[in-house]
Structures are given as structure tokens and as C-alpha cells.
């Protein structure tokens, strides 16, 4: 089925292009559309800062020099008057400044407005222009910084200086009371130059920058998307081969840490799937063999008893019964395994005497195998009470004894030991057989696993016993394991917590 979704390469490509597009949009907005807004905002902040500095030196003896210094530092015009409109101190950073053209009446009106608004007033350019005088007033020369020309022509445009009459102004008026109770009216004016030409220049530059960035982003986005997506695409193609059943594939994504970890995980998965496939085939072959043998025996003996006179003997009937029981054991084991692995098995736990249960199982098994020369011995020091599913733990003991009987040595001896340690009881089932190689110990719990492929399992085995044991013990959250040395036999063990009633 063909997927309609876009590939990861083109998705990364689109993401990178979108990122560049957002950057360009922000650049255009901040450098052109909102440039004037930011410029005015900065000017207003500078004006407030200058006002704070001026208020801090209002009581200085040399206020005229301080006014001149602050004006130069902030590039603003400053005018200080009294409430009656008399101009006391002045510093002009830009020729033709509007606050220096205010007539006395306008100053008094602005003073009153500032007082009504708490001592601070911000004016617009048109409001300042309405209060500008046609005839300049005289300002006492003694109150201005030394070296300033106080003639009326001082307010006219100076030669070779720009005309600021068309520029917008940011004007702040503050009413301040000095330490000697003298009240001052401070006019601060920051001329905002027209930025139209600057915006036009920036717009042309941004056009070139945008074209270059778009071209570069196309190339870079394509290269990055291809490099990032290449190992994922390779892994995806290899995974498709794995899905077809080719378990010999190898994932080689080493470009990035996450890709490398994914490759290792998929390689491990392929290895496990390969093992599972082999085990599945062996399971099918073994189950087919174990089902076919008793069915063949039942069919053969039944036909003999039907067709030949005198063959309807108790011995022949017993053979049919034994083979039927063998089929029952195999089918029951398969059903138990499927239920456990499907997660539908529910534990019915209760407190019971584990020692007594093992003793009963051992006696039953020993009596069954006594004619064949097998010896089953159970060693324990005290009776132990545990909380577990009695029937399923019985299955564990039964299957471990059955496994030991199948693989024990020539002495046909099986030893069961019970020991207590740190609040847990440990049950061990040991045989005297050939043992299991250390490299094969982890595989003994697999279904139909044989350490010796040529070993012929006894009639009573189904090949699923140890796998059922493992699943039951996992349901009980019990510790379990196997210890074995070649030539010295094997010991299977598990541990259960002892009930508090002991």
C-alpha cells in the first residue's frame, strides 16, 4: 500500500524553508514596517532618562553647565523656565528647536496642564507648534551658559545646518521644586528625524538579502534534509527486507547516535526473529512428530485388535490407553502454554504447605517409576508455608522432576532439596546426567530445546515442560535459574517467599 504522506526528506526541507521565510518576514517587519515605531520608542526612553538626570542636578550651583552637558549627552534640547513663563536656562542640540520658540503664554498654559496631570506632561508636535511665538522673547543673558549668542537670530536657522521644521518632536514637560522651594518648569525636546529615506534604503538592501537568503536556504535545506534523511531511508529499506522474512539483513546506520542505537536495536531484533523462526520450525516439527507417533500407535493397535482374532488382549488395550494419555499430556501442555502466553491465566493464590505438596508429588512419581529403577529423593528439614497457586506450583515441581528423570545419569537418581534463607524457600531439583554446556544454559527454557540434539526424550515428556515452568514462575514473580557442569549433571531451582504464618 502506497503512503500518501510526504517523505521525511521533503518534510525537513519544508521545515527549513519555513524557518528562513519566518526570519525574512520578521526582518522586513522590524526593519521597515515598525522601524519608525521602535525609533520613537527609543527616543522617548532617552527623554525620560535625560529628565531623571536633570532633576538629580536641579539643586547644583552650576545648573547651566549641567544642562549643557545633559543636552550634549542625549542629543536633546532643554529649556528651563519659571511658572510665569520666564526662560531661565537653555541648551539647543538642534537649530530651530520648537520649545525655544514658545511664547510666555504658551509656557504658562503648559505649566498648568502639567500640574493638573501630576507634574509630568507629554506633548505632540502640533500642540507645541500652536504655542510657538512669531516674535522671539528676550531671555536674560546672565541665566544662559557662557558663550551662547542670545540675539534674536539665535532662533533662526543657522547656516549650513539642516532644517528641522518638518521633523516630528517628542516633548516632555516636568514641574520640579528645588531645595530652596523654587519651582522650575523643564521642557525636554527630542527631534525625531524622518526615516523615510532610511527605510527606502533598507528596503532595497533587504530585497538583495532576501534573494540571497532564499537561494542559500534552498541549497542548504536540500543538503541538510538529504543528509538527515539518508540513514533513515536506508534503515527503512533494510527493514522492508526484514519484513519479507530475510533475517540475515544488517542495519548499518552510524551517522547519528539515535540512528546508531536504532540500528543496534533492529539488528538485535533481526537476530531474535531469526532464532524465533528456527524455534518455530523446530516446534512445528516436534509437535507434529509427538502427535503422529501416538496416533500411529493407537491406529495400528486398534486395527490389529479389529482384524486379528485373539489380539484383543489387556496388553494391547493398555498400549492404546498409554498412547492416549501421552496425547493428553501433550495437548494439555500446549493449552497451558498458549493460555499463559496469551495472558488469560489467573493465579488462584492461597497459603498452603509447600513441603507436604512436594512430598506428595515425589511419592506419586516415585511409585510410578519404581518398576523402571528410578530413585527420587526429597530432602528437607521443616515444613514451609507459602502463598502461591498450589496447582501451578505443582505443575512446576512435576515438570522439573520429569525433566530430571529424562536426563539423569545411569544411576537413575533424582534429588530434590528444600532450604530456607532470608525469608525465602529454595527448591532444587538435581539430576546426575551429562550436564549442559555453559553457553547453552540461557536456551534451556525454550520450547523443545535440546542441548543434545541426538538425545531421545522419554515417552512421558512433551518438550514444553521447562517453558511452562518459566512462565508460571514469572507469573509468581519468583526467582529461578539453572546450574550445570558438563559431566556432573544439572540443578534447576526456584525461590518463593515464605508466608508470615511460619
N, C-alpha and C positions, 0 to 999 in steps of 0.2 A: 504493500500500500504506500503510495507516494504522499509524503507530508507536505502540507500547504505552507507551513511556517518557514520563515526566512532563515537561511543558514547563519551560523554564528559569525562567520567571516564578515558577511554584509551587515549583520546587526552591529558588530563592533565598529565597522566602517561608518554606519549611520550615526552611532553614538558620538564618535569623534567629530564628525562633521557638524552635528548639532551643538557640540560644545564650542567649536570655533564660531559657529553662527551666533550663539548667545554672547560670546565675548565681543564679537563685532557690533552687535546691537547695543550692548552696554557702552562700548567705546563711542559709538555715534551719539547715543543719548547724552552721555556725560560731557562729551567734548563739543557738542553743537547745540542740541536742544536745551539742555539745562545748564550750559556754561554761564549764561547771564545770571541765573538764579544763584548758583554757587558763588559767583563773583560778588554779588550784592550781599550774600550771607557773610562772606569773609570780611567785607568792608564794615558791616555792622558790628561784627565781633571786635574788629580792631578799634572801632569808635568807642565801644563800651570800655575796652581795656585802657584806651587813652584817657577817658573820663575818670576812671578809677585812679590812674596815676596823677592826674591833675588835682583831684580832690585831696590826695595824700600830701600835696605840697602847697595847698592853698594858704597855709599859715607861714610859709617861708618868707623871709625878708626880701629875698631876691626872686620874687614871683615872676618878674618879666623874663628873666633868663630861663627859668624852668619852663615857662610857656613856650619859649622859642625852641628849647631842646625837645620837648614832647612833640611839638609840631613837626620838627625835622625827623624824629624817630618814626613817627606813624604816618608821615606824609599827609597831614590833615591841616585844615585851617581852624584857628582858635580865636574866639572873641569873648572877652570877659567884660561885663557891664554891671552897673548897679541897677536896682529895681526901677529907677527913674529913667533908664534908657541911656545914661551917660556911659560912653565907651572908655574903659579903663586900660585893658591890656589886649594886645592883638598879635597874631602871628599868621602870616599868609603863605601857605605852601603852594598855592596855585593862583596865578594872577586872575583877577576878575571874579573872585570868590563871592558868592551871593550873600553870605552873612555879614560881610563888610559893607554891603550896600543897603542894609536895613536902616530905615529911619527910626527916630526915637519912639514914636507912637507904636510902631510895629513891635519894637523890643518890649515895651511895657505890656502890650497885649499878649505876647508870647510868654512873658513872665507870669502874668496872671493865670494863663492856661496851665502852665507848668505847676504852679502852686495848687491849683484845683485838682490836678492829677497826681499829687503826692510828691512833687518836686522834680519829676522827670517827664520830658515831652519829646516825642519824635515827630518830625515834620516831613511832609512831602515836598518835592521841588516846586510845585505850583503854589503851595502855601507860602513858601519863602519868597518866591518871585512877587507875590501880591504885596509883600511888605517892604520891597526894595524901594529906596528913595531915589528920586530923579536928581536931587542935589545932595551932594555928599556933605555930611556934617563934620564939623571940626572936632578932633579928639585931642585933648591936652597932650602936647608933645612929651611932657615930663613923665607921663604914665606908660609910654611905649618903650620897647627895647632900644637901646642905643644904636645909632647908625641907621635907623629906619627913616625913610623920607616920608613926612607926614603931610605933604602937599596934596591938594585935591586930585592931581594927576596920578596919585598912588593907586587909585581905584580903577583907572583906565587900563586898557591893555598895554602891556609893556612891549617894546619892540622885540621881534624875533621870538615871542612867546606864543604858545598855542591858545586859541580861543576856546574857553571852557563854557561859553554861554549856552551851548547846545547840549552839554553833558548833564546827566542826572546827578543829583546830590543826595547824600544821606546825612540828615541834620539831626543832632541831638541837643536838647536844651535841658540843663540841670540847674536847680537852685540850691546853693550851698551857703551855709553860715559858718564864718571863720571863728576862730577862738575869741576874737575881740568883739563878737556879736555883729560883725559886718556881714551883710548879705550880698552875695555875688550871684550873677546870672551868667552861666557858662554856655557859650554856643560852640558846638563842635560840628565841623562840616568835612565830610569825605567825598571828594568828587569822583564819581563813577564814570570812567571813560567809556565811550561807545565801543562795543566789542564786535560790531558787525563785520568790520574788515578782518578781525582776527578769526571770527567764525568762518568766514568765507575761505580764508587761508587754510584753516584746519580741515574744512570740508574737502578741499582739493587734495590735501595730504591723505586724508582718510580714504579717499577713493583709491589712490595708489596702494595704500597699505592694505585695504580690503581685497583688492585684486591679487596682491602678492600672497596674502594670508590664505585666501581661498585656494589658490594653486598649490601652495605648500601643504595645506591641510589635506587636499585630495591625495597628494603623493604620500604624505606621512601616514594618513589614515589607512590607505591601501596597504602600505608596508606593515604597519603595526597589526592591522586586522589579519593579514595573511600569516604573520609570524606567530601571533597568539593562537589562531585557529588551526594552524597546520598540525600540531601534535594531537589536538582533539579529533580532527578529521581522520588522522592515521589510526588512532585508537578505535574510533567508530568503525572504520573499515575492517580492522582486525577483529573487533567484537562481532561483526556480522559473520565472519568466518567461524568464530566460536559458536555462534548460534546455529550454524549449519551442522554442528557436530564435529568440527575439526578441532580436537582438543590439543593438538600439537602446536598451535599458534603461539607466538611470543609477543608480548607487548613491550615496546622499547621507547616509550615516551619519557625522555630525560630532560626536556627543555626547562621545565619549571618544577618546583618542589611538589606542588599539588598534583601535577601530571605524573611525576615520577612515583608518588605514593599510589595514585590510581593505577598505574601500570603494574606495580608490585602486587596490588590487591587483585587485579584481574589475572595476573599470572598465577597467583595462588588459587584463585577461583577455577581457572582452567585445569590446574593440576588436580584439585579436589574433584572437579567434574569428571576428569578422566578416570580417577580412582573409583568414583561412584558408578561410572559406566561399566567398568570392569566388574565391580562387585554385583551390579545389577544383572549382568550377563551370567556371572557365576551363580547368583541366587536363582535365576530362572532355570539354569541347567540342573542345579542341585535339587530344587523343589520338584522339577519335572522327574528327575531320577527317583527321588524319595517317594513320589506319588505313584510312579509307574511300577516300581518293584513290588510293593504290597498288593496293588491292583492285579498285577500279573499272577502273583501267588494265589490270591483269592479266586481269580478266574480259573486258573489251572486246576486247583484242588476241587473247585466246585464242579468242573466238567468231568474230572476223574470220578468223583462220587456219583455223578449222574449217569455216566456211560459205562462204568465198570462195576459189575456185581461184587459185592463184598468189600468195596473201598469206603463205604460209609462208616468209617471207624471213628472212635473218640479222638484218636491222634490226628486224623485229617481235619476233624471239626475244630480241634484246638489250634491247628495251624491257621485256619481261617479266622478264628477269634483273635489270635495274636496279631495277625496282619491288620485286622480291622482296628485293634487298639493302637497299633503303630500309626495308622492313618489318622485316627482320632487325635493322638498326641501332636502330630504334625499340623493338622488343621487348627487345633486349639492354640498352638504356639503362634501360628500365622495370624489368627484372630486377635490374640493378646498383643502381638507386636503392632498390628495396624491400629488397635484402639489406643495404645499408649502413644504412638507417634501422631495420631490424629488429635490428641489432647482431650479425648472424651472419657478417659479413665478417671474416676473419682476415688480418692483414698477414703476408706472407712476405718479411721484410726480408733484405737481403744488401748487401754492398759491390759497387758497380759504377760504371762510368764514365758519369756523367750527361751529360757533354758529347757523348760518342760516341752515346748513345741519342737525344739531341735532334737531332743531325746526321742520324742515320738516319731519324728521323721526318720531319724537314724535307725531306730528299731525296725520300722516298716521296711526300709531299704535293705537293711542287713538280712532280714528274713527272706526277702525276695531274691537276693544274690547269694545266699549261703550255699545253695547247690553248686554254684559255679566257683566256689573257693574264695570269694572276696571277703575281706575283713574291714569293717567300718567301725572306727573307734571314736568316741566322743569324750573329751577331757574338759572338766570344769570343776570349780571349787565351791560355787554357791549359785543359788537360783537368782536370776536377774529379771526385774520387771521393766518393760519398755512400753512406750506409747507409739504404736505403729499399726499399719494394716496387717493383721495377722495372716490372712490368706496370701497376700502378695509377698510378705517376708518368707512364708512357707515356700512359695514358688522360687524365691532366691536361693534358699537352702537346698531345695530339691534339685534345681538346675546346677548348682555348684557341685553337689555330690555326684550328679550324673556325669558332669564333665570330668571330674576327678576319676570316676570309675572307668570312663572311656580311655583315659590317657595314663592311668597309673602303670607302674612297672610290673615286673614278673612276680613280685611278692603279692600283688593284688591287694595292697593295703591303702586305705584312705583314712586320714587323721583329721578330726575336727576339734579345734581348740577354742575355748572361751576364756577371755581375760578381761579384767576391769582396770581402767586407768583414766584418771582425771574426769570423772563423771560420765564416761562413755564405756560401752561394752564393745569389745573387738571380737569378731568371729572370723576364724581362719579355717580354710578347707585346703589340705595339702595332699598331694599325690607323690608317688616315687617314680614318676615317668622320666622321659628323656629330657624334659625341660623345654624352654622356649628361648631362642636367641634374643639378646637384649634389644637388637634393632627391630624385632617383631612384636615386642610387648605392647606397643600402643595400638596394634591392629587386632588384638585378641577379642575385642568387644564387637568387631564387625560380624555381620550376619554371614554364616557359612565360611568363616575364615578358618584356614588350616595352616598351622606352622609347618607341618609336614604334608605336602600335597599328596603323597602316596599313602598316607595313613588311612586305614579303613575304619570308619566310625562304627561303634557297636550298634546293634539293632535298635536299642531304645532311644537313641539320640535323634533330634530333629534338625540340628545345626543352627538353631535360633536361641538356644538357652542362654549364652553369655550376653547376647544383645538384649534379651528380655531382662536379665539381671541388671544390666547397666541402666536401662530406662526406669525400672522400678526403684532402684536406689536413688536415681536423680529426682524422682517424684518425692522421695522422703528427705531430700537434701542431705543425704548421708555421704560420708567419706568412704571411698573404696579404691581398690587397686590390685595389682598382681606383682608377685616377686618370683623370679625364676632364674635358675642357673642350669646351663646345659649339662645333662647327665645327673643332676641332683633333684629333679622334679620341680613342681610349681606350687605356689601357695596363693590362693585367691582370698582376699579379706574385705571386710566392710565394718563400719562402726556406726552404732546408734546411741543416742543419748539415753541415759538411764532415767527412769521415772523417779520422781521425788518420793514415791511410796516405799522405795527400797530401804 
